[in-house]
Amino acid sequence: MKKLLLGSVLAASSIFTVTACTSVNATTDTTPTAQMQKNHKDGAMKGPMSKLDLTATQQAQIKAIMQNKRGDRTTDRAAHQAERAQMDQQIQALTHASTLNTAALNRLADQQAAKQKQRFIERVQTQHAIAQVLTAEQRAKMEQMKSERQEKGRKHSKDRKSHDKQHQGM
């Protein structure tokens, strides 16, 4: 019984965390126009894409893919906010109840997992669409930059862990 209760509490706290992160990301999103201005200066690509020597046609195709992705997100924003508010209310009801309704908790966890799965699918579809615009050389260069970025992250993580260990011994 204690294990079930502990597992349920952990699951609920995970849902709180995911919901809070989702809410923060939703409220900090900018409008599509502001986002485009942030990502593109004078029509030129910024970030990793700027290092790929894209043709004007490729830039236009990638911009169209990204605008389509952004458009989908902004049109459904009100519906997503309403869903998040309803989810928050359900979580509050679960946490304030005298006994934990594990069936309802599992239902909420399944809903959250389904949303995460859909976001994952959409992200990979977008990456695939962009990859189809790139040449083989550009895709290889993009993979190389990704590997370098990941290696830099791993090195930073290692450095941070060793730094933390040094300060714990004090």
C-alpha positions in Angstrom: 0.0 0.0 0.0 2.8 2.4 0.9 4.5 1.6 -2.4 1.3 2.3 -4.3 0.8 5.6 -2.5 4.4 6.6 -3.0 4.2 5.7 -6.7 1.0 7.7 -7.1 2.5 10.7 -5.3 5.6 10.5 -7.6 3.4 10.3 -10.7 1.3 13.2 -9.5 4.4 15.3 -8.9 5.7 14.4 -12.4 2.4 15.6 -13.8 2.7 18.8 -11.9 6.2 19.4 -13.2 5.2 18.7 -16.8 2.2 20.8 -16.6 4.1 23.7 -15.0 6.8 23.5 -17.6 4.2 23.4 -20.4 2.4 26.4 -18.9 5.6 28.4 -18.6 6.6 27.6 -22.2 3.1 28.5 -23.4 3.2 31.9 -21.7 6.7 32.7 -22.9 6.0 32.0 -26.5 6.2 35.0 -28.8 4.0 35.8 -31.7 4.9 34.3 -35.0 6.0 37.6 -36.4 8.2 38.4 -33.5 9.6 34.9 -33.6 10.4 35.2 -37.3 12.1 38.6 -36.7 14.1 37.0 -33.9 15.2 34.0 -36.1 15.7 35.9 -39.3 17.5 39.2 -39.8 17.2 40.8 -43.2 15.7 37.5 -44.5 18.9 35.5 -43.7 18.9 32.4 -41.6 20.4 32.4 -38.2 21.7 29.7 -35.9 22.9 26.4 -37.3 21.0 26.9 -40.6 23.2 29.9 -41.4 26.2 27.7 -41.5 24.8 25.4 -44.2 25.1 27.8 -47.2 21.5 27.4 -48.1 20.3 28.6 -51.4 17.5 31.2 -51.5 15.1 28.5 -52.6 16.1 26.3 -49.7 15.7 29.2 -47.2 12.2 29.9 -48.6 11.2 26.2 -48.3 12.5 25.9 -44.7 10.8 29.2 -43.7 7.6 27.9 -45.1 7.9 24.6 -43.1 8.6 26.6 -39.9 5.8 29.1 -40.5 3.4 26.2 -41.1 4.5 24.6 -37.8 4.2 27.9 -36.0 0.8 28.5 -37.6 -0.5 25.2 -36.3 0.6 26.0 -32.8 -0.9 29.5 -32.7 -4.3 28.6 -34.0 -4.8 25.9 -31.4 -3.4 28.1 -28.5 -6.8 28.9 -26.9 -7.8 25.2 -27.0 -4.5 24.2 -25.4 -4.8 26.7 -22.7 -8.3 25.5 -21.9 -7.0 21.9 -21.8 -4.2 22.9 -19.4 -6.6 24.7 -17.1 -8.8 21.7 -17.0 -5.9 19.4 -16.3 -4.7 21.7 -13.5 -8.2 21.6 -12.0 -8.2 17.8 -12.1 -4.8 17.6 -10.6 -5.8 19.9 -7.8 -8.9 17.8 -7.2 -6.7 14.7 -7.0 -4.2 16.2 -4.6 -6.8 17.7 -2.3 -9.0 14.5 -2.1 -8.8 12.5 1.2 -7.9 9.4 -0.9 -6.1 9.3 -4.1 -8.1 8.1 -7.1 -5.5 6.1 -8.9 -7.8 5.4 -11.9 -8.2 9.2 -12.5 -4.5 9.7 -11.9 -3.7 7.0 -14.5 -6.1 8.6 -17.0 -4.4 12.0 -16.6 -0.9 10.4 -17.0 -2.1 8.6 -20.2 -3.4 11.9 -21.5 -0.2 13.6 -20.8 1.8 10.8 -22.4 -0.4 11.0 -25.5 0.3 14.8 -25.8 4.0 14.2 -25.4 4.0 11.5 -28.0 2.2 13.9 -30.5 4.7 16.7 -29.9 7.5 14.2 -30.5 5.9 13.0 -33.8 5.4 16.6 -35.0 9.0 17.5 -34.1 10.4 14.5 -36.1 8.1 15.2 -39.0 9.4 18.8 -39.1 13.0 17.7 -38.9 12.3 15.2 -41.7 10.7 17.9 -43.9 13.7 20.2 -43.4 16.1 17.4 -44.1 14.4 16.7 -47.4 15.2 20.3 -48.5 18.9 19.9 -47.7 21.5 18.3 -49.9 23.4 15.3 -48.7 26.4 17.5 -47.9 24.3 19.9 -45.9 22.6 17.0 -44.0 26.1 15.7 -43.1 27.3 19.1 -42.0 24.1 19.5 -39.9 24.8 16.1 -38.2 28.4 17.1 -37.5 27.2 20.3 -35.9 24.7 18.4 -33.8 27.4 15.9 -32.7 29.7 18.8 -31.7 26.9 20.5 -29.8 26.1 17.2 -27.9 29.8 16.6 -27.1 30.1 20.2 -25.8 27.0 19.5 -23.6 28.5 16.3 -22.3 31.8 18.0 -21.5 30.0 20.8 -19.7 28.0 18.2 -17.7 31.2 16.3 -16.8 32.9 19.6 -15.7 29.9 20.6 -13.7 29.8 17.2 -11.9 33.5 17.3 -11.0 33.1 20.9 -9.8 30.1 19.9 -7.6 32.1 16.9 -6.2 35.0 19.2 -5.3 32.7 21.6 -3.4 30.8 18.8 -1.6 34.1 17.6 0.0 34.6 21.0 1.7 
